[in-house]
Amino acid sequence: MRQAARWYPTIGDMDDWLDADLGTLALTVEVSRPARSFRDLPRLLNPLWWLSPREADEAIDNVVPGAGALLCDALDRGVGRAAPRPDAARAELLADAAA
């Protein structure tokens, strides 16, 4: 597997940039809330829209143990530099932005 950060210009390719430039492991879990009517047919063709969980916090709590285990396993194999342990306190979202 290779990172695509330098293959072509992109906007929002955060995981590849974090890996290539900072040597950190990144995992993006896509969650959203359906905000449109089912009458909006083009959006219905996007599985991210209709398969997304309705409660983001519940979905995040559900994936944290698995994502943490994947990161810890990768670190045990010598991939990447650092990741929080699954039992670490959950960081406040955007806490550093408030400072």
ROGUVEX-25400 format. One record per atom (N, C-alpha, C): residue number from 0; residue in one letter; atom name; y, x, z. Coordinates in nm, 4 decimals. Layout:
<nodes>
+-----+-----+------+----------+----------+----------+
!   n ! res ! atom !        Y !        X !        Z !
+-----+-----+------+----------+----------+----------+
! NUM !   a !   CA !        Y !        X !        Z !
...
+-----+-----+------+----------+----------+----------+
</nodes>
This chain:
<nodes>
+-----+-----+------+----------+----------+----------+
!   n ! res ! atom !        Y !        X !        Z !
+-----+-----+------+----------+----------+----------+
!   0 !   m !    N !  -0.1160 !   0.0839 !   0.0000 !
!   0 !   m !   CA !   0.0000 !   0.0000 !   0.0000 !
!   0 !   m !    C !   0.1236 !   0.0894 !   0.0000 !
!   1 !   r !    N !   0.2237 !   0.0501 !  -0.0777 !
!   1 !   r !   CA !   0.3483 !   0.1261 !  -0.0845 !
!   1 !   r !    C !   0.4659 !   0.0335 !  -0.0595 !
!   2 !   q !    N !   0.5678 !   0.0903 !  -0.0006 !
!   2 !   q !   CA !   0.6888 !   0.0132 !   0.0237 !
!   2 !   q !    C !   0.7707 !   0.0051 !  -0.1046 !
!   3 !   a !    N !   0.8352 !  -0.1079 !  -0.1245 !
!   3 !   a !   CA !   0.9082 !  -0.1331 !  -0.2484 !
!   3 !   a !    C !   1.0585 !  -0.1132 !  -0.2354 !
!   4 !   a !    N !   1.1055 !  -0.0587 !  -0.1250 !
!   4 !   a !   CA !   1.2493 !  -0.0506 !  -0.0997 !
!   4 !   a !    C !   1.3255 !   0.0249 !  -0.2079 !
!   5 !   r !    N !   1.2644 !   0.1238 !  -0.2712 !
!   5 !   r !   CA !   1.3365 !   0.2035 !  -0.3700 !
!   5 !   r !    C !   1.2917 !   0.1768 !  -0.5141 !
!   6 !   w !    N !   1.2057 !   0.0781 !  -0.5345 !
!   6 !   w !   CA !   1.1585 !   0.0491 !  -0.6696 !
!   6 !   w !    C !   1.2650 !  -0.0191 !  -0.7546 !
!   7 !   y !    N !   1.3407 !  -0.1104 !  -0.6934 !
!   7 !   y !   CA !   1.4422 !  -0.1852 !  -0.7666 !
!   7 !   y !    C !   1.5433 !  -0.2383 !  -0.6651 !
!   8 !   p !    N !   1.6677 !  -0.2632 !  -0.7090 !
!   8 !   p !   CA !   1.7687 !  -0.3117 !  -0.6147 !
!   8 !   p !    C !   1.7349 !  -0.4527 !  -0.5656 !
!   9 !   t !    N !   1.7470 !  -0.4739 !  -0.4369 !
!   9 !   t !   CA !   1.7231 !  -0.6057 !  -0.3786 !
!   9 !   t !    C !   1.8275 !  -0.6329 !  -0.2715 !
!  10 !   i !    N !   1.8376 !  -0.7568 !  -0.2354 !
!  10 !   i !   CA !   1.9218 !  -0.7965 !  -0.1234 !
!  10 !   i !    C !   1.8292 !  -0.8598 !  -0.0209 !
!  11 !   g !    N !   1.8283 !  -0.8076 !   0.0994 !
!  11 !   g !   CA !   1.7487 !  -0.8675 !   0.2041 !
!  11 !   g !    C !   1.6083 !  -0.8129 !   0.2171 !
!  12 !   d !    N !   1.5807 !  -0.6958 !   0.1631 !
!  12 !   d !   CA !   1.4480 !  -0.6355 !   0.1727 !
!  12 !   d !    C !   1.4389 !  -0.5532 !   0.3011 !
!  13 !   m !    N !   1.4585 !  -0.6187 !   0.4137 !
!  13 !   m !   CA !   1.4725 !  -0.5518 !   0.5427 !
!  13 !   m !    C !   1.3469 !  -0.4766 !   0.5857 !
!  14 !   d !    N !   1.2291 !  -0.5382 !   0.5719 !
!  14 !   d !   CA !   1.1066 !  -0.4731 !   0.6178 !
!  14 !   d !    C !   1.0837 !  -0.3398 !   0.5479 !
!  15 !   d !    N !   1.1007 !  -0.3377 !   0.4167 !
!  15 !   d !   CA !   1.0814 !  -0.2130 !   0.3425 !
!  15 !   d !    C !   1.1838 !  -0.1082 !   0.3837 !
!  16 !   w !    N !   1.3088 !  -0.1493 !   0.4037 !
!  16 !   w !   CA !   1.4120 !  -0.0542 !   0.4442 !
!  16 !   w !    C !   1.3821 !   0.0022 !   0.5823 !
!  17 !   l !    N !   1.3436 !  -0.0835 !   0.6765 !
!  17 !   l !   CA !   1.3114 !  -0.0358 !   0.8113 !
!  17 !   l !    C !   1.1993 !   0.0669 !   0.8077 !
!  18 !   d !    N !   1.0991 !   0.0413 !   0.7256 !
!  18 !   d !   CA !   0.9864 !   0.1336 !   0.7168 !
!  18 !   d !    C !   1.0267 !   0.2637 !   0.6480 !
!  19 !   a !    N !   1.0921 !   0.2532 !   0.5320 !
!  19 !   a !   CA !   1.1251 !   0.3716 !   0.4530 !
!  19 !   a !    C !   1.2322 !   0.4585 !   0.5193 !
!  20 !   d !    N !   1.3369 !   0.3976 !   0.5728 !
!  20 !   d !   CA !   1.4485 !   0.4752 !   0.6264 !
!  20 !   d !    C !   1.4370 !   0.5076 !   0.7751 !
!  21 !   l !    N !   1.3749 !   0.4193 !   0.8510 !
!  21 !   l !   CA !   1.3675 !   0.4403 !   0.9954 !
!  21 !   l !    C !   1.2269 !   0.4712 !   1.0453 !
!  22 !   g !    N !   1.1277 !   0.4540 !   0.9593 !
!  22 !   g !   CA !   0.9904 !   0.4815 !   0.9997 !
!  22 !   g !    C !   0.9362 !   0.3831 !   1.1010 !
!  23 !   t !    N !   0.9951 !   0.2640 !   1.1072 !
!  23 !   t !   CA !   0.9482 !   0.1632 !   1.2022 !
!  23 !   t !    C !   0.8632 !   0.0596 !   1.1308 !
!  24 !   l !    N !   0.7777 !  -0.0043 !   1.2051 !
!  24 !   l !   CA !   0.6978 !  -0.1127 !   1.1494 !
!  24 !   l !    C !   0.7769 !  -0.2419 !   1.1615 !
!  25 !   a !    N !   0.7742 !  -0.3218 !   1.0575 !
!  25 !   a !   CA !   0.8464 !  -0.4484 !   1.0603 !
!  25 !   a !    C !   0.7545 !  -0.5587 !   1.0103 !
!  26 !   l !    N !   0.7657 !  -0.6729 !   1.0703 !
!  26 !   l !   CA !   0.6880 !  -0.7892 !   1.0308 !
!  26 !   l !    C !   0.7816 !  -0.9082 !   1.0327 !
!  27 !   t !    N !   0.7907 !  -0.9777 !   0.9222 !
!  27 !   t !   CA !   0.8761 !  -1.0948 !   0.9137 !
!  27 !   t !    C !   0.7893 !  -1.2191 !   0.9163 !
!  28 !   v !    N !   0.8183 !  -1.3083 !   1.0073 !
!  28 !   v !   CA !   0.7501 !  -1.4371 !   1.0144 !
!  28 !   v !    C !   0.8509 !  -1.5417 !   0.9707 !
!  29 !   e !    N !   0.8221 !  -1.6100 !   0.8613 !
!  29 !   e !   CA !   0.9147 !  -1.7082 !   0.8064 !
!  29 !   e !    C !   0.8947 !  -1.8430 !   0.8745 !
!  30 !   v !    N !   0.9978 !  -1.8938 !   0.9364 !
!  30 !   v !   CA !   0.9953 !  -2.0281 !   0.9935 !
!  30 !   v !    C !   1.1261 !  -2.0971 !   0.9593 !
!  31 !   s !    N !   1.1201 !  -2.2262 !   0.9448 !
!  31 !   s !   CA !   1.2415 !  -2.3028 !   0.9172 !
!  31 !   s !    C !   1.2162 !  -2.4474 !   0.9566 !
!  32 !   r !    N !   1.3210 !  -2.5253 !   0.9527 !
!  32 !   r !   CA !   1.3083 !  -2.6680 !   0.9798 !
!  32 !   r !    C !   1.3362 !  -2.7435 !   0.8506 !
!  33 !   p !    N !   1.2503 !  -2.8387 !   0.8155 !
!  33 !   p !   CA !   1.2795 !  -2.9187 !   0.6963 !
!  33 !   p !    C !   1.4108 !  -2.9929 !   0.7167 !
!  34 !   a !    N !   1.5042 !  -2.9720 !   0.6285 !
!  34 !   a !   CA !   1.6357 !  -3.0325 !   0.6453 !
!  34 !   a !    C !   1.6688 !  -3.1284 !   0.5324 !
!  35 !   r !    N !   1.5751 !  -3.1467 !   0.4419 !
!  35 !   r !   CA !   1.6061 !  -3.2297 !   0.3263 !
!  35 !   r !    C !   1.5068 !  -3.3437 !   0.3129 !
!  36 !   s !    N !   1.5461 !  -3.4400 !   0.2370 !
!  36 !   s !   CA !   1.4613 !  -3.5559 !   0.2120 !
!  36 !   s !    C !   1.3459 !  -3.5180 !   0.1198 !
!  37 !   f !    N !   1.2368 !  -3.5912 !   0.1327 !
!  37 !   f !   CA !   1.1245 !  -3.5697 !   0.0415 !
!  37 !   f !    C !   1.1606 !  -3.6100 !  -0.1010 !
!  38 !   r !    N !   1.2756 !  -3.6729 !  -0.1187 !
!  38 !   r !   CA !   1.3188 !  -3.7070 !  -0.2541 !
!  38 !   r !    C !   1.3694 !  -3.5850 !  -0.3300 !
!  39 !   d !    N !   1.3903 !  -3.4739 !  -0.2620 !
!  39 !   d !   CA !   1.4375 !  -3.3505 !  -0.3256 !
!  39 !   d !    C !   1.3161 !  -3.2776 !  -0.3839 !
!  40 !   l !    N !   1.2709 !  -3.3197 !  -0.5009 !
!  40 !   l !   CA !   1.1457 !  -3.2697 !  -0.5585 !
!  40 !   l !    C !   1.1409 !  -3.1191 !  -0.5813 !
!  41 !   p !    N !   1.2472 !  -3.0526 !  -0.6265 !
!  41 !   p !   CA !   1.2367 !  -2.9071 !  -0.6432 !
!  41 !   p !    C !   1.2005 !  -2.8350 !  -0.5137 !
!  42 !   r !    N !   1.2518 !  -2.8814 !  -0.4004 !
!  42 !   r !   CA !   1.2171 !  -2.8173 !  -0.2732 !
!  42 !   r !    C !   1.0721 !  -2.8432 !  -0.2350 !
!  43 !   l !    N !   1.0179 !  -2.9563 !  -0.2760 !
!  43 !   l !   CA !   0.8779 !  -2.9863 !  -0.2448 !
!  43 !   l !    C !   0.7830 !  -2.8886 !  -0.3131 !
!  44 !   l !    N !   0.8269 !  -2.8241 !  -0.4198 !
!  44 !   l !   CA !   0.7426 !  -2.7267 !  -0.4892 !
!  44 !   l !    C !   0.7357 !  -2.5942 !  -0.4143 !
!  45 !   n !    N !   0.8205 !  -2.5753 !  -0.3153 !
!  45 !   n !   CA !   0.8240 !  -2.4515 !  -0.2378 !
!  45 !   n !    C !   0.7382 !  -2.4688 !  -0.1122 !
!  46 !   p !    N !   0.6191 !  -2.4061 !  -0.1080 !
!  46 !   p !   CA !   0.5321 !  -2.4244 !   0.0085 !
!  46 !   p !    C !   0.5954 !  -2.3782 !   0.1390 !
!  47 !   l !    N !   0.6879 !  -2.2803 !   0.1338 !
!  47 !   l !   CA !   0.7539 !  -2.2362 !   0.2568 !
!  47 !   l !    C !   0.8271 !  -2.3533 !   0.3216 !
!  48 !   w !    N !   0.8835 !  -2.4403 !   0.2403 !
!  48 !   w !   CA !   0.9575 !  -2.5536 !   0.2942 !
!  48 !   w !    C !   0.8646 !  -2.6550 !   0.3603 !
!  49 !   w !    N !   0.7582 !  -2.6969 !   0.2929 !
!  49 !   w !   CA !   0.6770 !  -2.8040 !   0.3502 !
!  49 !   w !    C !   0.5661 !  -2.7554 !   0.4420 !
!  50 !   l !    N !   0.5363 !  -2.6253 !   0.4454 !
!  50 !   l !   CA !   0.4378 !  -2.5728 !   0.5396 !
!  50 !   l !    C !   0.5021 !  -2.5126 !   0.6645 !
!  51 !   s !    N !   0.6322 !  -2.5026 !   0.6661 !
!  51 !   s !   CA !   0.7010 !  -2.4428 !   0.7808 !
!  51 !   s !    C !   0.6853 !  -2.5311 !   0.9037 !
!  52 !   p !    N !   0.6688 !  -2.4692 !   1.0189 !
!  52 !   p !   CA !   0.6596 !  -2.5492 !   1.1413 !
!  52 !   p !    C !   0.7922 !  -2.6166 !   1.1723 !
!  53 !   r !    N !   0.7848 !  -2.7295 !   1.2371 !
!  53 !   r !   CA !   0.9071 !  -2.8031 !   1.2707 !
!  53 !   r !    C !   0.9782 !  -2.7443 !   1.3923 !
!  54 !   e !    N !   0.9056 !  -2.6798 !   1.4802 !
!  54 !   e !   CA !   0.9648 !  -2.6197 !   1.5997 !
!  54 !   e !    C !   0.9511 !  -2.4677 !   1.5923 !
!  55 !   a !    N !   1.0600 !  -2.4003 !   1.5611 !
!  55 !   a !   CA !   1.0566 !  -2.2550 !   1.5413 !
!  55 !   a !    C !   1.0120 !  -2.1811 !   1.6673 !
!  56 !   d !    N !   1.0624 !  -2.2202 !   1.7841 !
!  56 !   d !   CA !   1.0259 !  -2.1495 !   1.9078 !
!  56 !   d !    C !   0.8763 !  -2.1575 !   1.9354 !
!  57 !   e !    N !   0.8180 !  -2.2738 !   1.9126 !
!  57 !   e !   CA !   0.6742 !  -2.2908 !   1.9339 !
!  57 !   e !    C !   0.5948 !  -2.2045 !   1.8356 !
!  58 !   a !    N !   0.6396 !  -2.2005 !   1.7104 !
!  58 !   a !   CA !   0.5708 !  -2.1189 !   1.6099 !
!  58 !   a !    C !   0.5805 !  -1.9705 !   1.6440 !
!  59 !   i !    N !   0.6961 !  -1.9269 !   1.6892 !
!  59 !   i !   CA !   0.7139 !  -1.7861 !   1.7255 !
!  59 !   i !    C !   0.6244 !  -1.7507 !   1.8435 !
!  60 !   d !    N !   0.6211 !  -1.8372 !   1.9450 !
!  60 !   d !   CA !   0.5326 !  -1.8123 !   2.0593 !
!  60 !   d !    C !   0.3867 !  -1.8033 !   2.0161 !
!  61 !   n !    N !   0.3508 !  -1.8783 !   1.9133 !
!  61 !   n !   CA !   0.2139 !  -1.8788 !   1.8641 !
!  61 !   n !    C !   0.1776 !  -1.7495 !   1.7912 !
!  62 !   v !    N !   0.2723 !  -1.6895 !   1.7187 !
!  62 !   v !   CA !   0.2402 !  -1.5703 !   1.6394 !
!  62 !   v !    C !   0.2651 !  -1.4388 !   1.7127 !
!  63 !   v !    N !   0.3406 !  -1.4414 !   1.8231 !
!  63 !   v !   CA !   0.3727 !  -1.3172 !   1.8942 !
!  63 !   v !    C !   0.2485 !  -1.2394 !   1.9367 !
!  64 !   p !    N !   0.1472 !  -1.3016 !   1.9969 !
!  64 !   p !   CA !   0.0300 !  -1.2222 !   2.0369 !
!  64 !   p !    C !  -0.0393 !  -1.1536 !   1.9191 !
!  65 !   g !    N !  -0.0554 !  -1.2238 !   1.8082 !
!  65 !   g !   CA !  -0.1210 !  -1.1642 !   1.6917 !
!  65 !   g !    C !  -0.0375 !  -1.0555 !   1.6273 !
!  66 !   a !    N !   0.0938 !  -1.0808 !   1.6139 !
!  66 !   a !   CA !   0.1813 !  -0.9794 !   1.5550 !
!  66 !   a !    C !   0.1861 !  -0.8557 !   1.6433 !
!  67 !   g !    N !   0.1924 !  -0.8763 !   1.7744 !
!  67 !   g !   CA !   0.1918 !  -0.7625 !   1.8666 !
!  67 !   g !    C !   0.0633 !  -0.6827 !   1.8575 !
!  68 !   a !    N !  -0.0492 !  -0.7526 !   1.8460 !
!  68 !   a !   CA !  -0.1781 !  -0.6832 !   1.8337 !
!  68 !   a !    C !  -0.1850 !  -0.6027 !   1.7048 !
!  69 !   l !    N !  -0.1338 !  -0.6588 !   1.5946 !
!  69 !   l !   CA !  -0.1316 !  -0.5847 !   1.4678 !
!  69 !   l !    C !  -0.0466 !  -0.4588 !   1.4792 !
!  70 !   l !    N !   0.0711 !  -0.4715 !   1.5404 !
!  70 !   l !   CA !   0.1586 !  -0.3556 !   1.5556 !
!  70 !   l !    C !   0.0960 !  -0.2497 !   1.6457 !
!  71 !   c !    N !   0.0362 !  -0.2927 !   1.7561 !
!  71 !   c !   CA !  -0.0273 !  -0.1967 !   1.8473 !
!  71 !   c !    C !  -0.1440 !  -0.1260 !   1.7798 !
!  72 !   d !    N !  -0.2222 !  -0.1997 !   1.7011 !
!  72 !   d !   CA !  -0.3333 !  -0.1384 !   1.6290 !
!  72 !   d !    C !  -0.2819 !  -0.0354 !   1.5284 !
!  73 !   a !    N !  -0.1733 !  -0.0700 !   1.4578 !
!  73 !   a !   CA !  -0.1162 !   0.0244 !   1.3619 !
!  73 !   a !    C !  -0.0672 !   0.1495 !   1.4331 !
!  74 !   l !    N !  -0.0045 !   0.1333 !   1.5490 !
!  74 !   l !   CA !   0.0425 !   0.2493 !   1.6245 !
!  74 !   l !    C !  -0.0741 !   0.3342 !   1.6726 !
!  75 !   d !    N !  -0.1813 !   0.2693 !   1.7165 !
!  75 !   d !   CA !  -0.2996 !   0.3441 !   1.7594 !
!  75 !   d !    C !  -0.3568 !   0.4275 !   1.6452 !
!  76 !   r !    N !  -0.3370 !   0.3805 !   1.5220 !
!  76 !   r !   CA !  -0.3866 !   0.4530 !   1.4047 !
!  76 !   r !    C !  -0.2859 !   0.5561 !   1.3548 !
!  77 !   g !    N !  -0.1701 !   0.5636 !   1.4192 !
!  77 !   g !   CA !  -0.0703 !   0.6631 !   1.3815 !
!  77 !   g !    C !   0.0248 !   0.6178 !   1.2730 !
!  78 !   v !    N !   0.0390 !   0.4885 !   1.2525 !
!  78 !   v !   CA !   0.1302 !   0.4356 !   1.1515 !
!  78 !   v !    C !   0.2591 !   0.3944 !   1.2209 !
!  79 !   g !    N !   0.3738 !   0.4368 !   1.1703 !
!  79 !   g !   CA !   0.5014 !   0.3992 !   1.2299 !
!  79 !   g !    C !   0.5322 !   0.4801 !   1.3550 !
!  80 !   r !    N !   0.6430 !   0.4483 !   1.4187 !
!  80 !   r !   CA !   0.6879 !   0.5246 !   1.5345 !
!  80 !   r !    C !   0.6809 !   0.4495 !   1.6658 !
!  81 !   a !    N !   0.7279 !   0.3283 !   1.6694 !
!  81 !   a !   CA !   0.7331 !   0.2588 !   1.7981 !
!  81 !   a !    C !   0.7335 !   0.1084 !   1.7774 !
!  82 !   a !    N !   0.6797 !   0.0400 !   1.8738 !
!  82 !   a !   CA !   0.6831 !  -0.1065 !   1.8748 !
!  82 !   a !    C !   0.6731 !  -0.1515 !   2.0193 !
!  83 !   p !    N !   0.7320 !  -0.2649 !   2.0507 !
!  83 !   p !   CA !   0.7196 !  -0.3137 !   2.1878 !
!  83 !   p !    C !   0.5766 !  -0.3563 !   2.2168 !
!  84 !   r !    N !   0.5326 !  -0.3354 !   2.3379 !
!  84 !   r !   CA !   0.4004 !  -0.3815 !   2.3792 !
!  84 !   r !    C !   0.4033 !  -0.5341 !   2.3886 !
!  85 !   p !    N !   0.2911 !  -0.6007 !   2.3610 !
!  85 !   p !   CA !   0.2899 !  -0.7479 !   2.3645 !
!  85 !   p !    C !   0.3284 !  -0.8063 !   2.5002 !
!  86 !   d !    N !   0.3070 !  -0.7315 !   2.6078 !
!  86 !   d !   CA !   0.3395 !  -0.7844 !   2.7400 !
!  86 !   d !    C !   0.4823 !  -0.7507 !   2.7839 !
!  87 !   a !    N !   0.5602 !  -0.6886 !   2.6962 !
!  87 !   a !   CA !   0.6993 !  -0.6547 !   2.7286 !
!  87 !   a !    C !   0.7839 !  -0.7820 !   2.7332 !
!  88 !   a !    N !   0.8930 !  -0.7769 !   2.8081 !
!  88 !   a !   CA !   0.9823 !  -0.8926 !   2.8168 !
!  88 !   a !    C !   1.0416 !  -0.9221 !   2.6799 !
!  89 !   r !    N !   1.0526 !  -1.0484 !   2.6474 !
!  89 !   r !   CA !   1.1061 !  -1.0891 !   2.5186 !
!  89 !   r !    C !   1.2566 !  -1.0645 !   2.5150 !
!  90 !   a !    N !   1.3020 !  -0.9945 !   2.4134 !
!  90 !   a !   CA !   1.4451 !  -0.9627 !   2.4018 !
!  90 !   a !    C !   1.5232 !  -1.0890 !   2.3681 !
!  91 !   e !    N !   1.6429 !  -1.0976 !   2.4185 !
!  91 !   e !   CA !   1.7293 !  -1.2103 !   2.3867 !
!  91 !   e !    C !   1.7764 !  -1.1945 !   2.2425 !
!  92 !   l !    N !   1.7624 !  -1.2987 !   2.1637 !
!  92 !   l !   CA !   1.8005 !  -1.2947 !   2.0236 !
!  92 !   l !    C !   1.9486 !  -1.2614 !   2.0099 !
!  93 !   l !    N !   1.9791 !  -1.1580 !   1.9348 !
!  93 !   l !   CA !   2.1154 !  -1.1119 !   1.9077 !
!  93 !   l !    C !   2.1921 !  -1.0764 !   2.0351 !
!  94 !   a !    N !   2.1233 !  -1.0333 !   2.1377 !
!  94 !   a !   CA !   2.1899 !  -0.9994 !   2.2637 !
!  94 !   a !    C !   2.2896 !  -0.8861 !   2.2451 !
!  95 !   d !    N !   2.2553 !  -0.7885 !   2.1596 !
!  95 !   d !   CA !   2.3473 !  -0.6762 !   2.1403 !
!  95 !   d !    C !   2.4705 !  -0.7173 !   2.0608 !
!  96 !   a !    N !   2.4631 !  -0.8250 !   1.9846 !
!  96 !   a !   CA !   2.5790 !  -0.8704 !   1.9081 !
!  96 !   a !    C !   2.6864 !  -0.9287 !   2.0000 !
!  97 !   a !    N !   2.6449 !  -0.9770 !   2.1155 !
!  97 !   a !   CA !   2.7410 !  -1.0361 !   2.2089 !
!  97 !   a !    C !   2.8186 !  -0.9304 !   2.2859 !
!  98 !   a !    N !   2.7665 !  -0.8087 !   2.2900 !
!  98 !   a !   CA !   2.8320 !  -0.7027 !   2.3678 !
!  98 !   a !    C !   2.9509 !  -0.6446 !   2.2954 !
+-----+-----+------+----------+----------+----------+
</nodes>
